[in-house]
Amino acid sequence: MSNVIIIGAGAAGLMAAYAAGTAGHRVHIMESNEKAGKKIYITGKGRCNYSNSADFDAFMDNVVSNPKFLYSALKRFDESQMTAFLESHGCRVKEERGGRMFPISDHASDVTAALLRSLSGLNVTIDYNTKVSDLIIEEGTCRGVICGGREFRSDAVIIATGGMSYPSTGSTGDGYTLAEKAGHTIVALRPSLVPMETREDRILSLQGLSLKNVTFSVFDRSGKRLYKEFGEMLFTHFGVSGPIVLSASAYIGKTLSESELRASIDLKPALDESALDKRLLRDISASPQKKAKNFFDGLLPMRLSKLFFELWGEEPEKSFCDITKESRKKAVHLLKDFSMIITGTRGFKEAIITQGGVNVKEINSKTMESKKLPGLFFAGEVMDVDALTGGFNLQIAFSTGFAAGGGIS
Ligand SMILES: Cc1cc2nc3c(=O)[nH]c(=O)nc-3n(C[C@H](O)[C@H](O)[C@H](O)COP(=O)(O)OP(=O)(O)OC[C@H]3O[C@@H](n4cnc5c(N)ncnc54)[C@H](O)[C@@H]3O)c2cc1C
């Protein structure tokens, strides 16, 4: 039996405590907040999308950073095990669109309650309002932690401090400092699954407008497409947000930190430019005197219409038969390539996840033990792992927590 200290009572820390506790270890969790799972509480808009039932390959396709590193942990403890875990600890679950898993109650707190329930009967204690400030490192081994100036000794320490996003939930990035002290390198930290900013007034004027069934693409300076996705998005007072924009941020963050990027909305993704032009021509020949604005009624949301005509440079009241072929083609192109310059992303305060973190090359992928400092383990978002929305990030926290807790001898 080993004495184990776990820093952080979030998704990864609580699961690590369960795995270490069931393996017979004595576990002491230290949590800086006044309660456990403060971030779990706000996940999935308070409903906690705790995992995703996608098959293994599809799951991996949703992992953005270091899927190979996660292979072993996800194979050993996947969605079905997590679901069974929750059900066996009093939290019934349901599956929704896209394999998203939720507690049947729609209350995220039920997931945390199940995690805490799983610890009762095990040799696990939790100290709240307890912020770890340092590691005890002796003779090249991790021997415990320092907290409030006091030493707490142990045989193993698991850093499960989360990332930097939504710091009000307790994830303030302490784990990176601790890992660096232990000799680890930290892969550049960036907010991810986060809205994007633009300075263009014409885009900002669309605040509140949401678009469905559009394609959002982002291009680098050379015109290379970095990202393309079909779905929903919305305009905000700072730029753009919504599911396809958040996902885009996971793939373009690094490039965006170096230069501004061009984003483009295809408002009619089902038709290519020539098919769209043919459709317009058909409509025009059916009623040539019809005003230009009426042709676009079915093609554009009302809120976009004014800006569309400004960019097109034609009068909405003009009859379409008075519009030249070139001008018509320009309108078609505008529908397929409604463009804006993205200047950056919002910050960590608004990011669902932190990209970057403890370099996974320095961590044993089976046990989550540090390759730099024996006795030190990692679990969850503090590592350089992240995925798209849909329950993947919490499952990564649970799976790596399970591996870390089970990895202690
Ligand atoms: C708004 C929002 C919605 C989300 N929704 C979903 C979703 O529906 N599905 C999904 O899969 N993912 C979602 N995520 C992501 C998911 O919440 C995280 O990936 C996950 O919580 C990471 O778990 P973790 O245990 O690694 O870190 P955390 O949950 O952040 O836990 C870390 C814990 O460590 C504690 N801590 C930090 N430093 C110290 C210290 N020095 N001493 C002691 N304790 C410390 C913190 O207080 C915290 O309790 C969402 C994130 C946000 C912000």
The ligand as a Tripos MOL2 file, in Angstrom:
@<TRIPOS>MOLECULE
LIG
   53    58     1     0     0
SMALL
NO_CHARGES

@<TRIPOS>ATOM
      1 C1        -17.7930   25.9720  -19.7700 C.3       1 LIG1
      2 C2        -17.1970   24.6090  -19.9790 C.ar      1 LIG1
      3 C3        -17.9880   23.5840  -20.4250 C.ar      1 LIG1
      4 C4        -17.4380   22.3240  -20.6570 C.ar      1 LIG1
      5 N1        -18.2710   21.3230  -21.0530 N.ar      1 LIG1
      6 C5        -17.7500   20.0830  -21.2840 C.ar      1 LIG1
      7 C6        -18.6020   19.0010  -21.6330 C.ar      1 LIG1
      8 O1        -19.8350   19.1150  -21.6470 O.2       1 LIG1
      9 N2        -18.0140   17.8060  -21.9200 N.ar      1 LIG1
     10 C7        -16.6580   17.6120  -21.8600 C.ar      1 LIG1
     11 O2        -16.1830   16.5160  -22.1510 O.2       1 LIG1
     12 N3        -15.8310   18.6150  -21.4590 N.ar      1 LIG1
     13 C8        -16.3440   19.8280  -21.1670 C.ar      1 LIG1
     14 N4        -15.5150   20.8380  -20.7290 N.ar      1 LIG1
     15 C9        -14.0810   20.5310  -20.5150 C.3       1 LIG1
     16 C10       -13.9080   19.7660  -19.1880 C.3       1 LIG1
     17 O3        -14.5880   20.4510  -18.1730 O.3       1 LIG1
     18 C11       -12.4290   19.6150  -18.8190 C.3       1 LIG1
     19 O4        -11.7640   19.0150  -19.8890 O.3       1 LIG1
     20 C12       -12.2580   18.7720  -17.5570 C.3       1 LIG1
     21 O5        -12.9700   19.3370  -16.4750 O.3       1 LIG1
     22 C13       -10.7860   18.6320  -17.1740 C.3       1 LIG1
     23 O6        -10.7300   17.9040  -15.9800 O.3       1 LIG1
     24 P1         -9.4700   18.0230  -15.0090 P.3       1 LIG1
     25 O7         -9.8030   17.1670  -13.8380 O.co2     1 LIG1
     26 O8         -8.2320   17.7670  -15.7520 O.co2     1 LIG1
     27 O9         -9.4260   19.5440  -14.5740 O.3       1 LIG1
     28 P2        -10.4630   20.3980  -13.7040 P.3       1 LIG1
     29 O10       -11.8310   19.8660  -13.8730 O.co2     1 LIG1
     30 O11       -10.2120   21.8090  -14.0870 O.co2     1 LIG1
     31 O12       -10.0350   20.1450  -12.2040 O.3       1 LIG1
     32 C14        -8.8230   20.6270  -11.6750 C.3       1 LIG1
     33 C15        -8.9820   20.8410  -10.1930 C.3       1 LIG1
     34 O13        -7.7060   21.1010   -9.6220 O.3       1 LIG1
     35 C16        -7.8570   22.1120   -8.6310 C.3       1 LIG1
     36 N5         -6.5650   22.7800   -8.4430 N.ar      1 LIG1
     37 C17        -5.8870   23.5260   -9.3700 C.ar      1 LIG1
     38 N6         -4.7240   23.9670   -8.8370 N.ar      1 LIG1
     39 C18        -4.6660   23.4850   -7.5650 C.ar      1 LIG1
     40 C19        -3.7080   23.5950   -6.5050 C.ar      1 LIG1
     41 N7         -2.5790   24.2960   -6.6510 N.pl3     1 LIG1
     42 N8         -3.9620   22.9680   -5.3470 N.ar      1 LIG1
     43 C20        -5.1050   22.2520   -5.1700 C.ar      1 LIG1
     44 N9         -6.0570   22.1350   -6.1160 N.ar      1 LIG1
     45 C21        -5.8270   22.7210   -7.3100 C.ar      1 LIG1
     46 C22        -8.9330   23.0080   -9.2010 C.3       1 LIG1
     47 O14        -9.5430   23.8000   -8.2180 O.3       1 LIG1
     48 C23        -9.8740   22.0230   -9.8530 C.3       1 LIG1
     49 O15       -10.8870   21.6050   -8.9670 O.3       1 LIG1
     50 C24       -16.0420   22.0930  -20.4520 C.ar      1 LIG1
     51 C25       -15.2490   23.1340  -19.9850 C.ar      1 LIG1
     52 C26       -15.8080   24.3760  -19.7340 C.ar      1 LIG1
     53 C27       -14.9290   25.4760  -19.2140 C.3       1 LIG1
@<TRIPOS>BOND
     1     1     2 1
     2     2     3 ar
     3     2    52 ar
     4     3     4 ar
     5     4     5 ar
     6     4    50 ar
     7     5     6 ar
     8     6     7 ar
     9     6    13 1
    10     7     8 2
    11     7     9 ar
    12     9    10 ar
    13    10    11 2
    14    10    12 ar
    15    12    13 ar
    16    13    14 ar
    17    14    15 1
    18    14    50 ar
    19    15    16 1
    20    16    17 1
    21    16    18 1
    22    18    19 1
    23    18    20 1
    24    20    21 1
    25    20    22 1
    26    22    23 1
    27    23    24 1
    28    24    25 2
    29    24    26 1
    30    24    27 1
    31    27    28 1
    32    28    29 2
    33    28    30 1
    34    28    31 1
    35    31    32 1
    36    32    33 1
    37    33    34 1
    38    33    48 1
    39    34    35 1
    40    35    36 1
    41    35    46 1
    42    36    37 ar
    43    36    45 ar
    44    37    38 ar
    45    38    39 ar
    46    39    40 ar
    47    39    45 ar
    48    40    41 1
    49    40    42 ar
    50    42    43 ar
    51    43    44 ar
    52    44    45 ar
    53    46    47 1
    54    46    48 1
    55    48    49 1
    56    50    51 ar
    57    51    52 ar
    58    52    53 1
@<TRIPOS>SUBSTRUCTURE
     1 LIG1         1 GROUP 0 **** ****
